[in-house]
Amino acid sequence: MLDRLVAAIDRHCVASGTDTAVPRLSLAAVDEPVEPAHLLYEPAICFVADGTKRTTAGELVRVARPGEMLLTTIDLPVTADLEQVPYRSASLRLDGEAFTELLVELDETGPPAPAAAAAHVTAPMSPELADAVTRWVELLDTPDDIRPLAGRIESEILYRLLRSSLGPVLRQWSLADSTTTRVREVARWIRARYAEPLSIDEIAAAAHMSAASLHRHFKAATGMSPLRYQKHLRLQEARRRLAAGDATAAQIAQAVGYVSPTQFNREYRTAYGLPPVQDAARLRAGLARTGPAPTRL
């Protein structure tokens, strides 16, 4: 089954992170070792068909191997490291509306079973789920089938996910007033204001939680505190701008919210191993040699 999925990905993946004609489906294919990628994951499920990927988000470390899936339920800055290549995966971007409709159809909108607090978890794919994902990707072979069948196969995938060990986590994700949903919303709130000077009390007020409760739930979900989460967003955006060569390091530091250039240089070097200017030069050299960096792994 995984061989079929790998073959289907190979037929249609031009570069890592390729979006496709199938709604919410993206593909990744990497043949040679690459440097760890610093990415912002949005809510999605990555189905690994070949290779091994390790992701790190704060204190959360997850490893996904062939036949396993990686669920991310909030916007999450991660470091993705391909420990084994060739690497092939298909990713489903989560659609809350489609998921809620399925729960209503199944009459499963009541209180869910207790779910893991982490927003970044792995689990094995069942043979039935792997088959559904394979058929979903294979729709790209027959474009006329995408419109009538893609939504139906996606519903089957979501159904089989509900019956997997990820089911409780996904039910929590879909609830309007669960702790998981509140953490997801506050993460988006921080993301929209990443360059602003935020205090933990201000973030807690936006989340309608006490500062202590917010810190506990947010760290359990993301592996980092809310303010450390904001710092990761700032540094990732600074790195993207530096690689593009849009402005000087000092200008970019100010644009992403740093008051002190010294603090920016220190935190940037801690995160990426080199001072901003040297890292930017290395990134641009890599882009010239190998093309655009992966946007999704």
Disulfide bonds with the S-S distance in Angstrom:
none
